[in-house]
Structure formats: C-alpha cells, structure tokens
Amino acid sequence: MSTYTSPVPLAEFQAYLKDASTDPTVTGFFQTCLDHATEAVYTWLDRDYTASAAKSETFWGDGTAFYAPRHAVGTLTSWSSTDLAGTITAHTPSDLLIRANGYLLQSLTDRFERASEHTITYHLPATLLCPETVKQAITEMAAVLFQESNQGAGRLELFSISARESTSSERDRFLDLTERHKEMLRPYKRYAV
C-alpha cells in the first residue's frame, strides 16, 4: 500500500500510454504503477506534494522560539510537549505563528523547551501543487513499471543473489531513479541542514 496519493490522474497516465482501457483490472494495475512511482519519487525527494495531507513531527526542543518543519505547514492541529519526567503539556496551536510560506514556526508565548520532546501535528496547505517536473518523472517511472511488467509484455521482478554459505538472499530494488530523473528532480529535493 502506497503512503502517498499520486498527483498524476489515471486518465492522464492512460493518455501518456495511449491506452483507453476501461477494464478495472487494467486501470487498477495502472493506478498501482502510479502509486509505486509516486512513493519512489517522493521518498527520494523527501517531500510530499499531497494537498491537505496530515503530518506529525516529533523533535527535541532547543530553547528557541523557532522550529523548521519538514513540510510546509498549512494549518496546525495540535502541539504538545513531554518533559524528562514524562509530564505531557498541551500547548495552544494558535500560539505558533506560521512563517516563511509554512517552512518556519515561531512560538509567540512558550519556547520549544530544552530537554522536552515536542510533537506538532499539522496539515499541508490546501493549495499545494505538485510541480510539473515531478509529475513527469512519476509518469515516466510508472510507464517503465508497466512496460517491464507481465501485463506490459515485459519483465518486472526483484533479482535475488544467494550466497553459497548462507540461505539469506540480497534483494536489489527494481525501482531506482535514473540519473536523468535525479537531475530533473534535484531542484525539488529536500536536503538536511
């Protein structure tokens, strides 16, 4: 089951493949290809472009009034902290100011206390759009998945290499981004600082 909703509509993907199938088995398989391609691209980017998706982050406070969330914050749902003694304190989410297009939170009253674990839940902006370049990479990867599958008259499998000394096997992933896709997507990749 995919974690992310694909930003590429099924009809667009079928148009890309020049396929007009209405068979639910075939269209379901197309959707599975899109979902897996979306998972691979979003995982590599370390970003989610699903509008209004719910997110939760847990982090240790550093004594400042600022926190940079992993994704753009549209609306805050809750904020709580747990100190070293295990005492949970519920903070008012309206005490957090959303800045820098959702990529920075500023506490107006309480600071993100040191030695406290903070949990913030929020929704991504409802107006969040997936860039066309990201959608193109997802479409191309989904097409490769379909082409290399049995339904696409190709081959899609995980290759396994077994060591003679042990019964364990090493599995290679079949859905790696090509260097072309990595270059296309590099401007959208989230890098840790």
Residue frames relative to the residue before (quaternion, step in Angstrom):
aa qw qx qy qz dx dy dz
M 1.0000 0.0000 0.0000 0.0000 0.00 0.00 0.00
S 0.4112 -0.7303 0.4981 0.2222 3.54 -0.81 1.02
T 0.4646 -0.6826 0.4992 0.2626 3.53 -1.11 0.71
Y 0.7772 0.3302 -0.1408 0.5167 3.57 1.08 -0.78
T 0.4280 -0.6457 0.5631 0.2878 3.53 -1.27 0.49
S 0.4422 -0.7066 0.4824 0.2690 3.58 -0.81 0.97
P 0.3850 -0.7289 0.5147 0.2357 3.59 -0.92 0.87
V 0.6141 0.5329 -0.3418 0.4713 3.58 1.29 -0.20
P 0.3690 -0.7320 0.5241 0.2311 3.61 -0.61 1.08
L 0.6121 -0.5760 0.4041 0.3609 3.56 -1.11 0.73
A 0.6464 0.5308 -0.3246 0.4417 3.60 0.94 -0.86
E 0.6336 0.5191 -0.3261 0.4719 3.60 1.05 -0.76
F 0.6572 0.5061 -0.3110 0.4639 3.57 0.96 -0.86
Q 0.6464 0.5062 -0.3212 0.4720 3.59 0.98 -0.81
A 0.6306 0.5160 -0.3347 0.4734 3.60 1.01 -0.72
Y 0.6228 0.5370 -0.3295 0.4639 3.59 1.06 -0.78
L 0.7152 0.4264 -0.2382 0.4999 3.59 1.03 -0.84
K 0.3287 -0.7439 0.4957 0.3046 3.58 1.32 -0.30
D 0.4611 0.6497 -0.4431 0.4109 3.53 0.96 1.02
A 0.1440 -0.8079 0.5688 0.0543 3.57 -0.85 0.98
S 0.2357 0.8076 -0.5107 0.1772 3.59 1.16 0.52
T 0.1658 -0.7642 0.6142 0.1062 3.52 -1.16 0.72
D 0.4184 0.7042 -0.4628 0.3388 3.57 1.30 -0.02
P 0.4512 -0.7242 0.4472 0.2684 3.63 -0.62 1.07
T 0.5922 0.5566 -0.3751 0.4458 3.60 1.12 -0.53
V 0.6817 0.4751 -0.2816 0.4798 3.57 0.92 -0.92
T 0.6895 0.4642 -0.2984 0.4691 3.60 0.81 -0.92
G 0.6081 0.5408 -0.3458 0.4672 3.58 1.12 -0.60
F 0.6454 0.5038 -0.3134 0.4811 3.55 1.05 -0.77
F 0.6103 0.5377 -0.3458 0.4678 3.60 1.05 -0.75
Q 0.6627 0.5036 -0.3048 0.4629 3.58 0.94 -0.90
T 0.6202 0.5335 -0.3371 0.4658 3.59 1.05 -0.73
C 0.6344 0.5183 -0.3232 0.4738 3.60 0.99 -0.82
L 0.6563 0.5051 -0.3054 0.4699 3.59 0.96 -0.88
D 0.6626 0.5157 -0.3087 0.4469 3.58 0.92 -0.88
H 0.6810 0.4773 -0.2938 0.4713 3.59 0.92 -0.84
A 0.6330 0.5122 -0.3308 0.4769 3.59 1.04 -0.72
T 0.6313 0.5272 -0.3243 0.4672 3.59 1.01 -0.82
E 0.6324 0.5362 -0.3187 0.4594 3.57 0.96 -0.90
A 0.6795 0.4951 -0.2920 0.4559 3.58 0.88 -0.95
V 0.6883 0.4761 -0.2861 0.4667 3.60 0.88 -0.93
Y 0.6886 0.4721 -0.2961 0.4640 3.62 0.79 -0.93
T 0.6256 0.5255 -0.3405 0.4653 3.59 1.04 -0.70
W 0.6636 0.4910 -0.3084 0.4728 3.59 0.93 -0.88
L 0.6845 0.4806 -0.2811 0.4706 3.58 0.97 -0.84
D 0.2240 -0.7684 0.5395 0.2614 3.56 1.16 -0.73
R 0.5902 0.5134 -0.3649 0.5049 3.55 1.08 0.92
D 0.1941 -0.7437 0.6286 0.1190 3.52 -1.29 0.49
Y 0.1435 -0.8034 0.5750 0.0573 3.57 -0.76 1.05
T 0.3901 0.7079 -0.4925 0.3226 3.60 1.10 0.64
A 0.3953 -0.7393 0.4941 0.2303 3.59 -0.46 1.21
S 0.8624 0.1087 -0.1288 0.4774 3.56 -1.08 0.91
A 0.3401 0.7396 -0.5150 0.2686 3.63 1.17 0.37
A 0.4198 -0.6989 0.5237 0.2468 3.59 -1.06 0.80
K 0.0379 -0.7888 0.6132 -0.0181 3.56 -0.96 0.93
S 0.0913 -0.7661 0.6333 0.0613 3.54 -1.24 0.53
E 0.0485 -0.7994 0.5989 0.0009 3.57 -0.90 0.91
T 0.1346 -0.7606 0.6320 0.0624 3.53 -1.09 0.83
F 0.1080 0.7964 -0.5819 0.1244 3.57 -0.82 1.00
W 0.4867 -0.6371 0.5089 0.3135 3.56 -1.27 0.38
G 0.4697 -0.6785 0.4939 0.2741 3.56 -0.93 0.90
D 0.2295 -0.7852 0.5632 0.1168 3.54 -1.16 0.65
G 0.6193 -0.5809 0.3347 0.4087 3.59 1.24 0.28
T 0.6130 0.5348 -0.3619 0.4553 3.59 1.23 0.00
A 0.5257 -0.6237 0.4790 0.3244 3.54 -1.33 0.09
F 0.6797 0.4933 -0.2745 0.4683 3.61 1.27 0.06
Y 0.0204 0.7637 -0.6453 0.0041 3.53 -1.22 0.63
A 0.2414 -0.7606 0.5891 0.1275 3.58 -0.97 0.91
P 0.2502 -0.7922 0.5372 0.1459 3.62 -0.31 1.20
R 0.6322 -0.5599 0.3913 0.3657 3.56 -1.25 0.45
H 0.7831 0.2007 -0.0885 0.5820 3.58 1.08 -0.74
A 0.6164 -0.5293 0.4200 0.4043 3.56 -1.27 0.29
V 0.3080 -0.7511 0.5596 0.1669 3.56 -0.86 0.99
G 0.2137 -0.7625 0.5998 0.1148 3.55 -0.90 0.99
T 0.7745 -0.0941 0.0950 0.6183 3.55 0.82 -1.07
L 0.3736 -0.7210 0.5447 0.2094 3.54 -1.05 0.83
T 0.2758 -0.7698 0.5576 0.1430 3.55 -1.01 0.86
S 0.7924 -0.1689 0.1427 0.5686 3.57 0.81 -0.99
W 0.0940 -0.7543 0.6472 0.0582 3.51 -1.38 0.39
S 0.1078 0.7782 -0.6117 0.0927 3.56 -0.79 1.03
S 0.1584 -0.7682 0.6097 0.1141 3.53 -1.28 0.37
T 0.1880 -0.7531 0.6229 0.0973 3.52 -1.22 0.65
D 0.2765 -0.7735 0.5463 0.1638 3.59 -0.67 1.07
L 0.7356 -0.4356 0.2915 0.4293 3.57 -1.30 0.07
A 0.6484 0.5033 -0.3170 0.4752 3.59 1.17 -0.47
G 0.5534 -0.6319 0.3804 0.3869 3.59 1.27 -0.13
T 0.4572 0.6791 -0.4519 0.3544 3.57 1.27 0.17
I 0.2318 -0.7794 0.5718 0.1088 3.55 -0.75 1.10
T 0.0969 -0.7808 0.6168 0.0229 3.54 -0.89 1.03
A 0.2495 -0.7516 0.5937 0.1429 3.57 -0.83 1.03
H 0.1743 -0.7777 0.5995 0.0740 3.55 -0.79 1.09
T 0.5205 -0.6258 0.4805 0.3264 3.55 -1.23 0.43
P 0.4203 -0.7264 0.4750 0.2646 3.64 -0.58 1.06
S 0.6126 0.5594 -0.3586 0.4280 3.60 1.12 -0.54
D 0.5651 0.5763 -0.3873 0.4456 3.61 1.29 -0.11
L 0.6370 0.4857 -0.3319 0.4981 3.58 1.28 -0.05
L 0.2409 -0.7584 0.5943 0.1164 3.53 -0.87 1.03
I 0.2990 -0.7462 0.5696 0.1713 3.57 -0.85 1.01
R 0.0050 -0.8109 0.5822 -0.0588 3.57 -0.67 1.17
A 0.8193 0.2879 -0.1958 0.4556 3.54 -1.41 0.08
N 0.6682 -0.5264 0.2852 0.4415 3.56 0.85 1.06
G 0.7400 -0.4254 0.2150 0.4745 3.57 1.05 0.76
Y 0.6241 0.5708 -0.3394 0.4118 3.59 1.24 -0.08
L 0.7418 0.2591 -0.2145 0.5801 3.59 1.24 0.31
L 0.1450 -0.7645 0.6240 0.0714 3.55 -0.99 0.92
Q 0.0971 -0.7802 0.6165 0.0421 3.56 -1.00 0.90
S 0.3280 -0.7341 0.5656 0.1832 3.53 -0.84 1.03
L 0.3197 -0.7724 0.5231 0.1658 3.57 -0.77 1.06
T 0.7819 0.2791 -0.1522 0.5362 3.61 1.09 -0.61
D 0.7961 0.2039 -0.1036 0.5603 3.60 0.46 -1.18
R 0.3619 -0.6847 0.5782 0.2567 3.55 -1.18 0.53
F 0.5328 -0.5657 0.4954 0.3882 3.54 -1.27 0.22
E 0.2978 -0.8293 0.4507 0.1428 3.52 0.20 1.43
R 0.5166 -0.6138 0.5073 0.3147 3.52 -1.15 0.78
A 0.8314 0.2101 -0.1727 0.4846 3.54 -1.23 0.57
S 0.6144 0.4715 -0.3808 0.5052 3.57 1.14 0.61
E 0.3346 -0.7202 0.5735 0.2013 3.51 -1.06 0.82
H 0.1640 -0.8033 0.5703 0.0511 3.57 -0.65 1.15
T 0.1009 -0.7667 0.6316 0.0544 3.56 -1.10 0.76
I 0.0408 -0.7840 0.6190 -0.0230 3.52 -0.79 1.10
T 0.0888 -0.7661 0.6339 0.0583 3.58 -0.94 0.89
Y 0.0602 0.8003 -0.5872 0.1055 3.53 -1.00 0.87
H 0.3633 -0.6785 0.5834 0.2594 3.53 -1.37 0.08
L 0.5014 -0.6173 0.5074 0.3318 3.55 -1.13 0.68
P 0.6485 -0.5256 0.3573 0.4190 3.61 -1.14 0.42
A 0.5110 -0.6520 0.4722 0.3012 3.58 -1.06 0.79
T 0.6912 0.4697 -0.2670 0.4799 3.58 1.19 -0.50
L 0.3810 0.7466 -0.4719 0.2736 3.59 1.28 0.10
L 0.0903 -0.7955 0.5989 0.0170 3.56 -0.83 1.04
C 0.4262 -0.6733 0.5410 0.2689 3.54 -1.10 0.71
P 0.4698 -0.6741 0.4809 0.3059 3.64 -0.80 0.91
E 0.5979 -0.5992 0.4057 0.3448 3.57 -1.09 0.77
T 0.6163 0.5508 -0.3500 0.4407 3.61 1.03 -0.70
V 0.6476 0.5016 -0.3097 0.4828 3.59 1.00 -0.83
K 0.6477 0.5096 -0.3181 0.4686 3.60 0.95 -0.84
Q 0.6381 0.5268 -0.3269 0.4565 3.60 1.02 -0.78
A 0.6512 0.5025 -0.3198 0.4703 3.59 0.94 -0.84
I 0.6391 0.5148 -0.3266 0.4689 3.61 0.99 -0.79
T 0.6488 0.5202 -0.3123 0.4592 3.58 0.93 -0.89
E 0.6775 0.4901 -0.2955 0.4620 3.59 0.87 -0.93
M 0.6674 0.4900 -0.3112 0.4665 3.59 0.95 -0.82
A 0.6341 0.5161 -0.3289 0.4727 3.60 1.02 -0.76
A 0.6343 0.5225 -0.3282 0.4657 3.60 1.04 -0.74
V 0.6330 0.5087 -0.3300 0.4813 3.59 1.04 -0.73
L 0.6240 0.5319 -0.3365 0.4630 3.59 0.98 -0.79
F 0.6711 0.4830 -0.2983 0.4768 3.57 0.90 -0.90
Q 0.6745 0.5118 -0.3023 0.4378 3.59 0.85 -0.96
E 0.7401 0.4058 -0.2260 0.4863 3.58 1.00 -0.77
S 0.5380 0.6049 -0.4085 0.4216 3.59 1.26 0.16
N 0.6497 -0.4913 0.3927 0.4271 3.55 -1.28 0.12
Q 0.6494 0.5131 -0.3293 0.4545 3.59 1.02 -0.71
G 0.6906 0.4278 -0.2762 0.5137 3.58 1.17 -0.47
A 0.5119 -0.6717 0.3819 0.3754 3.57 1.34 0.28
G 0.5991 0.5389 -0.3742 0.4590 3.57 1.18 0.45
R 0.5088 -0.6214 0.4929 0.3348 3.54 -1.08 -0.74
L 0.0520 0.7788 -0.6220 0.0623 3.54 -0.93 0.93
E 0.2929 0.7500 -0.5455 0.2329 3.56 -0.53 1.12
L 0.4502 -0.6154 0.5551 0.3322 3.48 -1.32 0.14
F 0.3010 -0.7488 0.5615 0.1825 3.54 -0.77 1.02
S 0.1295 -0.8013 0.5791 0.0760 3.57 -0.88 0.86
I 0.1759 -0.7598 0.6209 0.0789 3.52 -1.07 0.84
S 0.1466 -0.8079 0.5667 0.0677 3.57 -0.54 1.10
A 0.3651 -0.7036 0.5670 0.2240 3.52 -1.03 0.83
R 0.5280 -0.6539 0.4378 0.3194 3.59 -0.95 0.83
E 0.6853 0.5049 -0.2927 0.4355 3.58 1.02 -0.76
S 0.8009 0.2100 -0.1140 0.5490 3.60 1.04 -0.56
T 0.5082 -0.6495 0.4734 0.3094 3.52 -1.26 0.29
S 0.5194 0.6364 -0.4284 0.3763 3.61 1.24 -0.10
S 0.1919 -0.7739 0.5915 0.1199 3.54 -1.16 0.52
E 0.3550 -0.7079 0.5731 0.2107 3.50 -1.18 0.66
R 0.1908 -0.7985 0.5632 0.0941 3.57 -0.85 0.93
D 0.2594 -0.7410 0.6022 0.1448 3.52 -0.99 0.93
R 0.4464 -0.6899 0.4966 0.2796 3.56 -0.97 0.81
F 0.3499 -0.7486 0.5264 0.2001 3.57 -1.01 0.79
L 0.7321 0.4125 -0.2220 0.4946 3.58 1.19 -0.33
D 0.2197 0.7623 -0.5733 0.2051 3.56 0.43 1.21
L 0.5121 -0.6325 0.4811 0.3260 3.53 -1.07 0.69
T 0.4375 -0.6673 0.5312 0.2850 3.55 -1.04 0.77
E 0.6481 -0.5015 0.3831 0.4263 3.57 -1.23 0.27
R 0.6022 0.5560 -0.3498 0.4538 3.61 1.08 -0.68
H 0.6757 0.4793 -0.2951 0.4761 3.58 0.91 -0.91
K 0.6314 0.5276 -0.3395 0.4556 3.60 0.96 -0.78
E 0.6565 0.5044 -0.3094 0.4678 3.57 0.99 -0.82
M 0.6317 0.5314 -0.3200 0.4650 3.58 1.04 -0.82
L 0.7661 0.4178 -0.1851 0.4519 3.55 0.90 -1.01
R 0.4447 0.7410 -0.4333 0.2556 3.60 1.21 -0.39
P 0.6601 0.5065 -0.3486 0.4316 3.70 0.88 -0.70
Y 0.7123 0.4465 -0.2545 0.4780 3.62 1.18 -0.44
K 0.5037 0.6755 -0.4141 0.3442 3.58 1.28 -0.18
R 0.3460 -0.7149 0.5728 0.2026 3.51 -1.07 0.83
Y 0.1336 -0.7929 0.5930 0.0429 3.57 -0.74 1.09
A 0.4512 -0.6786 0.5071 0.2807 3.57 -0.94 0.86
V 0.1943 -0.7807 0.5846 0.1052 3.56 -1.06 0.79
